[in-house]
Amino acid sequence: MAASRAAPPRRRPRLLLPLLPLLLLPAPSDGLGHSAELAFAVEPSDDVAVPGQPIMLGCKVEGTPPVRITWRKNGVELEDSTHSTVLANGSLMIRHFLLDGGGSPSDEGDYECVAQNRFGLVVSRKARIQAATMSDFHVHPQATVGEEGGVARFQCQIHGLPKPLITWEKNRVPIDTDNERYTLLPKGVLQITGLRAEDSGVFHCVASNIASVRVSRGARLTVTGSGSGAYKEPTILVGPENLTLTVHQTAVLECVATGNPRPIVSWSRLDGRPIGVEGIQVLGTGNLIISDVTVQHSGVYVCAANRPGTRVRRTAQGRLVVQAPAEFVQHPQSISRPVGTTAMFTCQAQGEPPPHVTWLKNGQVLGPGGHVRLKNNNSTLTISGIGPEDEAIYQCVAENSAGSSQASARLTVLWAEGLPGPPLNVQAVSVSSTEVRVSWTEPLVNTREIIGYVLHIRKAADPPELEYQEAVSKSTFQHLVSDLEPSTAYSFYIKAYTPRGASSASAPTLASTLGEAPAPPPLSVRVLGSSTLQLLWEPWPRLAQHEGGFKLFYRPASKASFTGPILLPGAVSSYNLSQLDPTAVYEVKLLAYNQHGDGNATVRFVSLRGAAERTALSPPCDCRKEEATNQTSTTGIVIGIHIGVTCIIFCVLFLLFGQRGRVLLCKDVENQLSPPQGPRSQRDSGILALNGAARAERAQLGRDRKRVDVKELEQLFPRVGAMQPHPRPTDPEAPALCEETQLSMLPLQGFSLLEEMPSEAPPPQDVSPGLPSEGLAAQPAPSGP
C-alpha cells in the first residue's frame, strides 16, 4: 500500500492510516516451512568428464510430494533415453560421455536440475560439464649453462582439463624431491640452487591428468667451474606474475635472485598491510606460497633482493586477484498476502567481483514491468496489486565469473470469499491547473464490509513505481486530488477495501490538468560597463514543452515606450543589453509566456550614472583581481593601525623617561594609501630616519605633493572613509611637523625607529633623497647589511 510507494517531488500522499489498520498487517502464514514447500538439498556442481566414461550429476530436492524432477541442458529439457537417465533420487546419469563427432551431439554444456510440485517450480544452479583434455606443450624447457654454486631454472607450460600435474625427470629418472636444492613449483617450474657438477644432465617435463600423459622435449643442464668470486649486484632473474585465482586455491609467487654475495629475498605488500603467517610459506630460496587464498589476500606483492649488510636492493612485483563465487547474506522469505495488496522479496548476495542478481518466477526469468518492480540493483522484488496469477515460487539467482547461487521463496495469495467487486463508473474531471476531481460508484456486490477506498494516482507518462495513493472514507464517492502539475496528464484507478482484503482494481481513467500562464521569473541585473547591462534569471525548460519562452522589454525611465519584446527560448538564462545611455536610468521588464498567455512581469530599475566615472577610476577587470586588490587595501589599513598604535606607545615611553623622540604619525587616513616609493638610500633603504633635517625636507616636499581626490579614494577603497585619523601625541619639540607625514603600509618587521641622540652623537643621515611629490612611504629593509 502507500508505505511502499514512491511519491513525486511535488506531491505528499495523504493516507488515512486509521481507516485501514488491518490491511497493513501481514496475512497469516500457511504453516509450511521452507523445505516443506520446495527447495534443493543438493545441487549439481561443475565437473570434468572422460570421454566414453560415465558421469553422474547430483540433485536432491525437499518438498511436499509429489515432486517431479527433470533436467535441462543449455536451457532445453532432456528426455529420458538409453544415453541419459534421471535416477530415483533425482540425479542424472550419463552412461557414455560423448564429444563432438560421429553424428552424435556433445554432452558438454550447462546442466540444471528442475523440480516442481503443486506450489511451483524451482531451478538449480548451472553446472558446467566439460570433457577432459590435454594439449601439446606450448613451452618446452630450454638448455641452460650455470656456474657451480649458481642457480638454474627450467620451465614448461601445457593446458589441460583438469589442470595437469607437472613432474620432472633427470636422465629419464624422476628427480629426488627430498633434495632441498631442487624446488618444484605447481605451475611447471623447476629451480636448482647451489649448482654442483653432478646436477648436469638432461631434464624432461612430464604432464599428466585423467585424459593423458605427455613428456616434453629434453633440456640439458651444463654446470661449469666456480666463478671468480667477484662482487655482483643483486639481480632478480624471475619475478612474480599477475595471478587471478578463486578462493581456496593456492597462490605461487615466484622470485629467483642471484648475486655475489648471495642476496636475501624478502616479501611485502605494496599497500603496507602485513602478509600474515597462517597458510604462508616460503618454498626454496624465495618463492612465496599462499595456501587456501581468500579475498583478503588480493593485492600487489613485492619481492625484494637485498645485498647482505647493505641497503642495496632490487625489487619486482606482481598482482594477486582472488575471486569469490556469489553467496547470499540475506535469503528471500516465503510470504502470504491478501489479494490486491503488495508483496516484497529481498535477497542480498556478495562475491568478488560483485554478483549480478536476476529473478525467476516458476523457473522463468522475471523482468520489471506492469505491477512488477525491481530496485536496489535487483535485490528487491516488489509486486503490487497481487492476484491469483502471482502465486508462485520466486527464485533469486546471483552469479559472477567465479560461480552462481540461487535461493527461493514462495508467494501465497490469500483470496477471501465475499470480497467486493471493483468500484464502478470512475470518472476524472479537471477543476483547475493543479486539481482534478475523481468520482465513482459502489461495487455491485459485497459492499457491507467496505471500510474505505484507496485512490491510486500517477502521471500518465511515469512508470508504475512512481504511483502514490490517497485513502478515502467509505461514505465518500468523490475525491479532489490537489497539488498536481499544470498541463499534465494523470492516470487514476480505485480499489475498495474490507478487513479481509481489497477488491480488484477499477478500470483506469485519464485526465489532464488545465493550463495556466507562467509565474514571474526571478530577475537580477549586473552592470558590466558604462553602457552594458547583464540580465540573469533561472531557465525554465518546461516552457519549451508548452510553446513558451521569455519576453524582454527595456526603456529609459524618462521615455514612455518600451523597446521589445525580445523573444528568448525557455532554456536561456541570461541576456546582455549594450549600447545604452551611460547617463540614464533604465527600466527592465521580463516575463514568461506559454500557450495560455503571458505571465506577470518582473520589473527592475538600474542606473548607469556614474558607471563611466567608476570605469575611469577602475577599468573593468577580472573580479578575482578586484577582490584581491580590496583584500590588499584592507590589509594595508589594518597594518597601518597597528603601526600607529606602536608609535604612540614608544612616544609615551620616551616622554616618561625624559628622552626626546620623534615618531611618525598620520593626520589624514587618505595618506595611508599612498603608493610605495622606490629605494631611498644605497646605505639603508629599510630604515625610516626621524630627525630634524630630514623632517624639514619632507615637510617642504609634502606641501608640494599632489592631493588625491577624496571622491576617487572613496570609490576605489570604500572602507577608507570609515577610518578615523590617529591621535597625535603631544610633543613641544615637534610642532605641526606631522601635518605632512604619512603612514606606510608595511609589515611591522619592515620598520626601524631611530631616536634623536645627544648632541655629541653624529647626526643621522637622511635616507630619503629625491622623494617624489606623491608623499613619503617607508620601504622594507634589505636582507643585506
C-alpha positions in Angstrom: 0.0 0.0 0.0 1.1 3.6 0.5 4.1 2.8 2.6 5.7 1.0 -0.3 5.1 3.7 -3.0 7.4 6.5 -4.1 5.8 9.9 -4.2 6.8 12.5 -6.8 8.7 15.6 -5.7 5.7 18.0 -5.6 3.3 15.5 -4.1 2.8 14.4 -0.5 0.5 11.3 -0.2 -2.2 11.8 2.4 -3.2 8.4 3.8 -5.9 7.9 6.4 -4.0 5.3 8.2 -6.5 4.7 11.0 -9.0 3.9 8.2 -7.2 0.7 7.1 -5.5 -0.8 10.2 -5.9 -4.4 9.3 -4.7 -4.1 5.8 -1.2 -3.2 6.7 -0.6 -6.3 8.8 0.9 -9.4 7.1 -1.5 -12.2 6.4 -1.2 -15.4 8.4 1.2 -18.0 7.0 0.0 -21.3 5.8 2.3 -23.0 8.3 4.6 -24.6 5.7 8.3 -24.5 6.4 10.7 -23.5 3.6 11.8 -27.1 2.9 8.1 -28.3 3.0 7.3 -26.1 0.0 10.1 -26.9 -2.4 13.9 -26.4 -2.1 17.2 -28.1 -3.2 19.1 -30.1 -0.6 21.9 -31.0 -3.2 22.6 -29.1 -6.4 24.8 -30.2 -9.3 28.4 -28.9 -9.4 30.9 -28.2 -12.2 32.8 -31.3 -13.3 35.2 -32.7 -15.9 34.2 -36.0 -17.7 36.4 -38.5 -19.5 35.0 -39.2 -23.0 33.5 -42.7 -23.2 33.2 -42.9 -19.4 30.0 -42.5 -17.3 29.4 -39.4 -15.2 26.6 -38.6 -12.6 25.3 -35.2 -11.7 23.8 -35.0 -8.2 20.4 -33.4 -7.4 18.3 -33.8 -4.2 15.0 -32.0 -3.6 13.0 -31.5 -0.4 9.3 -30.5 -0.7 5.7 -31.5 -0.4 5.1 -34.6 -2.6 4.5 -35.4 -5.3 7.7 -33.7 -6.7 8.7 -34.1 -10.3 12.3 -33.8 -11.3 13.6 -33.1 -14.8 16.9 -31.8 -16.2 17.8 -29.1 -18.7 20.9 -28.9 -20.9 21.7 -25.4 -22.2 18.1 -24.4 -21.3 16.4 -27.3 -23.1 14.7 -30.1 -21.3 16.4 -33.5 -21.6 14.3 -36.5 -22.4 14.9 -39.9 -20.8 16.8 -42.2 -23.1 19.3 -45.0 -23.0 22.1 -42.4 -23.1 21.0 -40.3 -20.1 18.6 -41.2 -17.3 17.1 -39.4 -14.2 17.6 -41.7 -11.2 15.0 -42.1 -8.4 16.9 -39.8 -6.1 16.9 -37.0 -8.8 20.4 -37.4 -10.0 21.3 -37.5 -13.8 23.3 -40.4 -15.1 25.1 -40.1 -18.5 26.4 -43.6 -19.3 28.9 -42.8 -22.0 30.1 -39.2 -22.2 30.4 -38.0 -25.8 32.3 -35.3 -27.6 31.5 -33.8 -31.0 31.9 -36.2 -33.9 30.3 -39.3 -35.3 26.9 -37.6 -35.8 26.1 -37.5 -32.0 25.8 -34.3 -30.1 28.4 -33.5 -27.5 27.5 -33.9 -23.8 29.4 -30.8 -22.9 27.3 -27.9 -21.7 25.4 -26.3 -18.8 23.1 -28.6 -16.8 20.2 -27.6 -14.5 18.0 -29.7 -12.2 14.3 -28.7 -12.3 11.9 -29.6 -9.5 8.1 -29.0 -9.5 5.2 -29.6 -7.2 1.8 -28.1 -6.5 3.4 -24.9 -5.1 5.5 -24.1 -8.0 8.8 -24.8 -9.8 12.5 -24.2 -8.9 15.7 -24.4 -11.0 19.1 -25.3 -9.6 22.3 -23.5 -10.2 24.0 -24.2 -13.5 26.7 -26.9 -13.5 29.2 -26.7 -16.4 30.3 -30.2 -17.6 33.5 -30.3 -19.8 35.5 -33.1 -21.3 38.9 -33.9 -20.0 41.6 -32.8 -22.4 45.4 -32.5 -22.7 47.1 -30.2 -25.3 50.6 -30.3 -26.5 53.3 -28.4 -24.7 53.4 -24.8 -25.9 56.5 -24.0 -23.7 59.3 -26.6 -23.6 62.3 -26.4 -21.1 65.4 -24.8 -22.6 69.1 -25.9 -22.3 70.9 -24.0 -19.5 74.5 -23.4 -18.5 75.3 -22.4 -14.9 78.3 -21.9 -12.7 78.9 -24.0 -9.6 77.1 -22.5 -6.7 74.7 -20.6 -9.0 71.1 -21.1 -9.9 69.4 -23.0 -12.8 65.7 -22.8 -13.8 63.6 -24.8 -16.2 60.0 -24.2 -17.2 57.3 -25.9 -19.2 53.7 -24.9 -19.9 50.7 -27.1 -21.1 47.0 -26.7 -21.0 44.6 -29.4 -19.9 41.3 -30.2 -18.1 41.6 -31.0 -15.3 44.8 -29.0 -14.6 47.7 -31.3 -15.4 50.1 -32.4 -12.6 53.7 -31.5 -13.5 56.7 -33.6 -12.5 60.3 -33.6 -13.7 62.8 -36.3 -14.8 66.6 -36.1 -15.0 68.2 -38.6 -17.4 64.7 -40.3 -17.6 64.6 -40.8 -13.8 62.2 -38.9 -11.6 64.2 -36.3 -9.7 64.6 -36.6 -5.9 62.0 -34.3 -4.4 63.7 -34.7 -1.0 66.7 -32.8 -2.2 66.4 -29.3 -0.7 68.3 -27.7 -3.6 65.5 -28.8 -6.0 62.3 -26.8 -5.9 59.2 -27.8 -8.0 56.5 -25.2 -8.4 53.0 -26.3 -9.4 52.9 -24.1 -12.4 55.6 -26.1 -14.2 58.9 -24.6 -12.9 62.0 -26.4 -11.6 64.6 -24.4 -9.7 68.0 -25.8 -8.8 70.1 -23.7 -6.3 73.8 -24.2 -5.2 74.6 -25.9 -8.5 77.1 -28.8 -8.4 78.8 -30.8 -11.1 76.5 -33.8 -10.5 73.5 -31.7 -11.4 74.5 -31.8 -15.1 72.1 -33.9 -17.3 69.1 -33.9 -19.5 65.8 -32.8 -17.9 62.2 -33.6 -19.1 58.9 -32.1 -18.0 56.1 -34.7 -17.5 52.4 -33.6 -17.5 49.5 -35.9 -16.6 45.8 -35.8 -15.9 42.8 -38.2 -16.4 42.9 -37.6 -20.1 46.5 -38.2 -21.0 50.2 -38.1 -20.1 52.7 -36.1 -22.1 56.5 -35.7 -21.9 58.3 -32.5 -23.1 61.5 -32.3 -25.1 64.7 -32.7 -23.2 66.8 -29.8 -22.0 70.5 -30.2 -21.0 72.0 -28.5 -17.9 75.7 -27.9 -18.0 77.5 -26.9 -14.8 80.8 -25.2 -15.3 83.6 -24.4 -12.8 83.1 -22.0 -10.0 83.0 -18.3 -10.7 85.7 -15.7 -9.9 84.1 -14.8 -6.7 84.0 -11.1 -7.7 81.2 -8.9 -6.4 77.9 -9.0 -8.3 75.0 -6.7 -7.9 71.8 -8.4 -6.7 69.6 -9.3 -9.7 66.1 -10.8 -9.9 66.1 -13.3 -12.7 62.4 -14.1 -12.4 59.8 -12.1 -10.5 56.1 -12.8 -9.5 53.5 -12.9 -12.2 50.0 -11.5 -12.1 47.6 -14.2 -10.9 43.8 -14.5 -10.9 42.5 -17.3 -8.6 39.3 -18.4 -6.9 39.0 -18.7 -3.1 40.5 -21.8 -1.5 43.1 -22.2 -4.3 46.9 -22.0 -3.8 48.9 -19.0 -5.0 52.5 -19.4 -6.0 54.5 -16.2 -6.4 57.9 -17.0 -7.8 61.1 -15.0 -7.1 64.6 -16.1 -8.2 67.5 -13.8 -7.4 71.3 -14.0 -7.9 74.3 -12.0 -6.9 77.6 -12.3 -5.0 77.3 -12.4 -2.1 74.0 -14.3 -2.4 71.1 -11.8 -1.9 68.5 -12.2 0.8 64.9 -12.4 -0.6 62.0 -10.9 1.3 58.3 -10.3 0.6 56.0 -7.4 1.4 52.7 -5.9 0.2 52.7 -2.7 -1.7 49.8 -1.3 0.5 51.9 -1.9 3.7 49.5 -4.4 5.1 51.1 -7.5 6.8 51.2 -10.7 4.7 50.4 -12.8 7.7 51.6 -16.2 8.8 48.6 -18.6 8.5 48.8 -20.6 5.3 52.0 -18.7 4.3 55.3 -20.5 3.5 58.5 -19.8 1.6 59.5 -22.5 -0.9 63.1 -22.8 -2.0 65.1 -19.7 -1.6 62.4 -17.1 -2.1 59.1 -18.4 -3.6 56.0 -17.3 -1.7 53.2 -19.9 -1.3 49.8 -18.8 0.0 47.5 -21.8 0.7 43.7 -21.5 0.7 43.6 -18.0 -0.6 40.8 -15.6 0.4 39.6 -12.3 -1.0 41.7 -10.5 1.7 44.8 -11.9 0.1 44.2 -9.8 -3.1 46.9 -7.1 -3.6 50.2 -6.3 -5.1 53.1 -8.4 -3.7 56.7 -7.1 -3.8 59.8 -9.4 -3.9 63.0 -7.6 -2.8 66.6 -9.0 -3.2 68.9 -7.4 -0.7 72.7 -7.5 -0.6 73.6 -8.7 2.9 74.7 -5.9 5.3 73.8 -3.1 2.9 70.8 -1.1 1.6 71.4 -2.2 -2.0 68.3 -4.0 -3.2 66.3 -4.9 -6.3 62.5 -5.4 -6.4 59.9 -7.0 -8.6 56.1 -7.1 -8.1 53.0 -9.0 -9.2 49.3 -8.6 -8.6 47.2 -11.3 -7.0 43.4 -11.2 -7.6 41.2 -13.6 -5.6 37.6 -14.0 -6.8 34.8 -15.4 -4.7 31.6 -17.0 -6.1 28.3 -15.4 -5.2 26.8 -16.3 -1.9 23.8 -15.0 -0.1 23.9 -12.8 3.0 20.1 -12.5 3.0 17.7 -15.1 1.6 14.2 -14.3 0.3 11.5 -15.4 2.7 8.2 -17.0 1.8 5.1 -14.8 2.5 1.4 -14.9 2.3 -0.5 -11.7 1.3 -4.2 -10.9 0.6 -5.2 -10.4 -3.0 -4.8 -6.8 -4.1 -2.0 -5.9 -1.7 1.7 -5.7 -2.3 4.3 -8.5 -1.9 8.0 -7.8 -1.5 11.0 -10.1 -1.6 14.5 -9.1 -0.7 17.8 -11.1 -1.3 21.3 -9.8 -0.9 24.4 -11.5 -2.3 28.1 -10.9 -2.1 31.1 -12.1 -4.1 34.2 -10.9 -5.9 33.5 -9.4 -8.4 30.1 -8.3 -7.1 27.4 -10.6 -8.5 24.5 -9.8 -10.8 21.1 -10.7 -9.4 18.2 -12.0 -11.5 14.7 -13.2 -10.5 12.8 -16.3 -11.7 9.1 -17.0 -11.4 8.5 -20.7 -11.6 11.7 -21.1 -13.4 11.2 -18.3 -16.0 13.1 -15.0 -16.0 11.1 -12.2 -14.4 11.8 -8.7 -15.5 10.3 -5.3 -14.5 7.1 -4.1 -16.0 3.4 -3.8 -15.2 2.9 -4.3 -11.5 6.4 -5.9 -11.0 9.3 -3.6 -9.9 13.0 -4.3 -9.3 15.0 -1.9 -7.1 18.4 -1.7 -5.4 20.4 -3.4 -8.1 17.6 -6.1 -8.4 18.0 -7.1 -4.8 14.4 -6.1 -4.0 11.4 -7.5 -5.9 8.1 -5.7 -5.4 4.7 -7.0 -6.8 1.9 -4.6 -6.4 -1.8 -5.4 -6.7 -1.2 -9.1 -6.5 -3.8 -11.6 -7.8 -4.1 -15.4 -8.1 -1.8 -15.4 -11.1 1.1 -14.1 -9.0 1.1 -17.1 -6.7 4.3 -19.0 -7.5 7.8 -19.8 -6.3 10.2 -16.9 -6.9 14.0 -17.5 -7.1 16.8 -15.1 -6.6 19.9 -16.1 -8.7 23.2 -14.4 -8.0 26.0 -15.0 -10.5 29.6 -13.7 -11.2 32.6 -15.0 -13.0 33.6 -17.3 -10.1 30.2 -19.1 -9.7 26.5 -18.8 -9.1 24.0 -19.4 -6.2 20.2 -19.5 -6.0 17.6 -19.1 -3.3 13.8 -19.4 -3.5 10.7 -18.3 -1.6 7.0 -18.8 -2.2 4.3 -16.2 -2.5 0.8 -17.4 -1.4 -2.1 -15.1 -2.4 -5.0 -15.2 0.0 -8.3 -14.9 -1.7 -11.1 -14.3 0.8 -14.7 -15.2 -0.1 -17.2 -12.3 -0.2 -14.8 -9.6 -1.3 -16.4 -6.6 -3.1 -16.2 -6.1 -6.8 -14.3 -3.2 -8.4 -15.7 0.3 -8.0 -17.7 1.4 -11.0 -18.1 4.5 -13.2 -14.8 6.0 -12.3 -14.5 9.5 -13.8 -11.9 12.2 -13.5 -12.7 15.9 -14.3 -10.1 18.8 -14.3 -11.0 21.5 -11.9 -8.0 23.8 -12.2 -4.4 23.8 -13.3 -3.5 21.8 -10.1 -6.7 19.9 -9.2 -8.7 17.0 -10.6 -12.0 15.7 -9.1 -12.4 11.9 -9.2 -15.8 10.3 -8.7 -17.1 6.7 -8.7 -19.9 4.5 -7.5 -20.1 1.5 -5.2 -19.2 -2.0 -6.4 -22.2 -4.2 -7.4 -21.7 -6.9 -4.7 -20.5 -7.4 -1.1 -20.5 -3.7 -0.1 -21.5 -4.2 3.5 -17.9 -4.8 4.9 -16.2 -2.0 2.9 -14.2 0.2 5.3 -12.7 2.6 2.7 -11.4 3.2 -0.7 -7.8 3.9 -1.9 -7.3 6.1 -4.9 -4.1 5.3 -7.0 -2.6 8.3 -8.8 0.4 8.7 -11.1 1.4 10.8 -14.1 0.4 9.1 -17.3 4.0 9.3 -18.6 5.6 7.9 -15.4 6.4 4.2 -14.7 4.1 2.4 -12.2 6.7 2.6 -9.4 6.1 6.3 -9.1 2.4 5.7 -8.3 1.1 7.0 -5.0 -2.2 6.7 -3.1 -4.8 8.6 -1.1 -7.2 6.9 1.2 -10.9 8.0 1.2 -13.7 7.3 3.6 -16.2 4.6 2.8 -19.1 7.1 2.7 -17.4 9.3 0.1 -17.7 8.6 -3.6 -15.6 11.5 -4.9 -12.2 13.0 -4.0 -10.4 16.2 -5.0 -6.8 15.5 -5.9 -4.7 18.6 -5.4 -1.1 19.8 -5.8 -0.9 18.5 -9.3 1.2 20.0 -12.1 -0.4 22.2 -14.7 -1.0 20.9 -18.2 -0.1 17.3 -17.2 -2.0 14.1 -17.9 -2.7 11.8 -14.9 -4.0 8.2 -14.5 -6.4 7.2 -11.7 -7.9 3.9 -10.5 -9.5 2.9 -7.3 -9.9 -0.2 -5.0 -12.4 -1.0 -2.3 -11.0 -2.4 1.0 -12.5 -4.7 3.6 -10.9 -6.2 6.7 -10.3 -9.4 4.7 -8.7 -7.8 1.7 -9.0 -5.5 -1.3 -11.2 -5.7 -4.3 -9.8 -5.9 -7.8 -8.8 -2.5 -9.4 -11.3 -0.5 -11.2 -10.7 0.4 -14.9 -8.2 3.3 -15.1 -9.2 6.7 -16.3 -7.2 9.6 -17.6 -7.5 13.4 -17.0 -5.3 16.4 -17.7 -5.0 19.4 -15.5 -5.8 22.8 -17.0 -3.0 25.0 -18.2 -2.0 28.4 -16.8 0.3 31.2 -17.6 3.7 31.0 -16.0 4.7 32.8 -12.8 7.0 35.8 -12.8 10.6 34.8 -13.3 13.2 35.8 -10.7 15.5 38.5 -12.3 18.8 40.1 -11.3 20.8 42.8 -13.1 24.5 43.4 -13.2 26.3 46.5 -14.6 29.1 45.3 -16.9 30.2 48.7 -18.0 29.2 52.3 -18.7 26.7 51.2 -21.4 26.1 47.4 -20.8 23.8 45.5 -18.5 23.7 41.8 -17.9 20.3 40.2 -17.1 20.2 36.9 -15.2 17.3 34.5 -14.3 16.6 30.8 -13.9 16.0 28.8 -17.0 12.6 27.0 -17.4 13.0 24.1 -19.8 9.2 23.2 -19.4 8.3 26.4 -21.2 9.7 24.9 -24.4 7.4 21.9 -24.0 4.4 24.3 -23.9 5.2 26.6 -26.8 6.7 29.2 -24.4 9.7 31.2 -23.6 10.6 34.7 -22.2 9.8 38.2 -23.4 12.2 41.0 -22.5 11.4 44.8 -22.6 13.5 47.8 -21.6 13.4 51.6 -21.8 15.0 54.7 -20.3 12.8 55.7 -17.3 12.3 59.1 -18.9 10.6 57.6 -22.0 7.1 56.3 -22.4 7.6 53.4 -24.8 9.5 50.2 -24.3 11.9 48.6 -26.7 10.8 45.0 -27.3 9.6 42.4 -26.9 12.9 40.5 -27.3 11.8 36.8 -27.5 14.1 34.3 -25.8 13.8 30.5 -25.5 12.8 28.9 -22.2 16.3 27.3 -21.8 18.1 30.7 -21.9 19.1 32.1 -18.5 20.9 35.4 -19.4 20.9 38.3 -21.9 23.2 41.4 -22.3 21.8 44.8 -23.2 24.5 47.0 -24.8 24.9 50.5 -26.3 22.9 52.1 -23.6 22.9 55.7 -22.5 25.5 55.9 -19.6 23.7 58.8 -18.0 20.2 57.2 -18.0 18.2 55.1 -15.5 16.7 52.1 -17.2 13.5 50.1 -16.5 13.9 46.4 -17.4 10.9 44.0 -17.6 11.0 40.2 -18.1 8.0 37.8 -18.3 7.4 34.2 -19.2 4.8 33.0 -21.6 3.2 29.8 -22.9 0.2 28.7 -25.0 -2.1 30.0 -22.2 -0.8 33.6 -22.3 1.8 35.9 -20.8 2.6 35.7 -17.1 3.2 38.6 -14.8 6.4 40.5 -15.4 9.3 41.1 -13.1 10.5 44.7 -13.2 13.9 46.1 -12.2 15.3 49.7 -12.3 19.0 50.2 -12.8 21.1 53.4 -13.1 24.1 53.7 -15.3 25.0 57.1 -13.9 28.5 57.2 -12.5 29.5 54.0 -14.3 31.7 56.0 -16.6 33.5 57.6 -13.7 33.9 54.2 -12.0 35.3 52.8 -15.2 37.8 55.6 -15.5 39.0 55.2 -11.9 39.0 51.4 -12.0 38.9 50.0 -15.6 36.9 46.8 -16.0 39.0 43.9 -14.7 38.6 40.4 -13.6 36.5 40.1 -10.5 39.1 37.9 -8.8 41.7 40.6 -9.3 39.4 43.3 -7.9 38.7 41.2 -4.9 42.4 40.6 -4.4 43.0 44.4 -4.6 40.3 45.1 -2.0 41.9 42.5 0.3 45.3 44.1 -0.1 43.9 47.6 0.7 42.2 46.3 3.8 45.4 44.5 4.9 47.3 47.8 4.5 44.8 49.7 6.6 45.0 47.2 9.4 48.8 47.2 9.3 48.8 51.0 9.4 46.6 51.0 12.5 49.0 48.6 14.3 52.0 50.8 13.3 50.2 53.9 14.6 49.4 52.3 18.0 53.0 51.1 18.3 54.4 54.5 17.6 52.1 56.1 20.2 53.3 53.6 22.8 57.0 54.3 22.0 56.3 58.1 22.2 54.7 57.8 25.7 57.6 55.7 27.0 60.2 58.2 25.7 58.3 61.1 27.4 58.1 59.3 30.7 61.9 58.7 30.7 62.7 62.2 29.7 64.1 61.4 26.3 63.4 63.3 23.2 61.9 61.1 20.5 60.3 61.6 17.2 57.6 59.4 15.9 55.9 59.1 12.5 52.2 59.9 12.8 49.3 60.3 10.3 46.9 63.2 10.1 44.7 62.1 7.3 43.6 58.5 6.6 43.8 59.3 2.9 47.5 59.3 3.2 47.5 55.7 4.5 47.1 54.5 0.9 49.9 56.4 -0.7 51.8 54.2 -3.1 55.2 52.7 -2.0 58.3 54.5 -3.3 61.5 53.4 -4.8 64.8 52.8 -3.0 65.6 55.7 -0.7 69.2 55.1 0.1 72.0 52.9 -1.0 73.2 52.7 2.6 70.0 51.6 4.3 66.8 51.7 2.3 64.8 49.9 5.1 65.1 52.4 7.9 62.8 55.4 8.5 65.0 58.1 9.9 63.2 60.6 12.1 65.4 63.7 12.7 65.2 67.5 12.3 66.9 67.8 9.0 65.0 65.0 7.4 61.7 66.4 8.7 62.3 69.8 7.3 63.0 68.4 3.8 60.0 66.1 4.0 57.7 68.9 5.2 58.7 71.1 2.2 58.2 68.1 -0.2 54.9 67.3 1.4 53.5 70.8 0.9 54.1 70.4 -2.8 52.6 66.9 -3.2 49.5 66.4 -5.4 46.4 65.7 -3.3 44.4 62.6 -4.0 40.8 63.3 -4.8 38.7 62.2 -1.8 35.9 61.0 -4.1 38.3 58.9 -6.0 39.5 57.2 -2.8 36.0 56.6 -1.6 35.2 54.9 -5.0 38.3 52.8 -5.2 38.6 52.0 -1.5 35.1 52.3 0.1 36.3 51.2 3.5 38.8 54.0 3.9 36.1 56.5 4.7 35.1 54.5 7.8 38.5 55.0 9.4 39.4 57.9 11.8 42.7 59.8 11.9 45.1 58.6 14.6 45.5 60.8 17.6 48.7 62.8 17.7 50.9 62.7 20.8 51.9 66.0 22.4 55.4 66.9 21.7 56.5 70.6 22.2 59.7 69.8 20.3 57.9 68.9 17.1 55.0 71.3 16.4 53.0 70.8 13.3 55.6 68.6 11.7 53.1 65.6 11.4 50.9 67.6 9.1 52.6 66.3 6.0 53.9 62.9 7.3 52.4 59.7 6.1 51.6 56.2 7.5 53.1 53.4 5.4 51.5 50.0 4.6 54.4 47.7 5.6 54.7 44.7 7.9 55.9 45.6 11.3 59.3 43.9 10.8 60.0 46.4 8.0 60.2 49.4 10.4 63.1 50.8 12.3 62.9 53.7 14.8 66.0 55.9 15.3 65.9 58.1 18.4 67.5 61.5 18.4 70.8 61.1 20.2 72.6 63.6 22.4 74.4 66.4 20.7 77.8 64.6 20.8 76.5 61.8 18.6 76.8 62.4 14.9 73.5 63.4 13.3 71.8 60.6 11.4 72.0 60.6 7.6 68.8 61.4 5.6 67.8 58.2 3.9 65.1 59.7 1.7 66.8 61.7 -1.1 64.7 62.5 -4.1 61.3 61.6 -2.8 58.5 62.1 -5.4 55.8 64.6 -4.7 53.1 62.0 -4.0 54.3 61.6 -0.4 56.5 59.6 1.9 56.5 55.8 2.0 58.8 53.7 4.0 60.4 50.7 2.2 61.2 47.3 3.7 64.7 46.8 5.0 67.0 44.8 2.6 68.4 41.5 3.7 72.0 42.7 3.4 73.9 44.9 5.9 
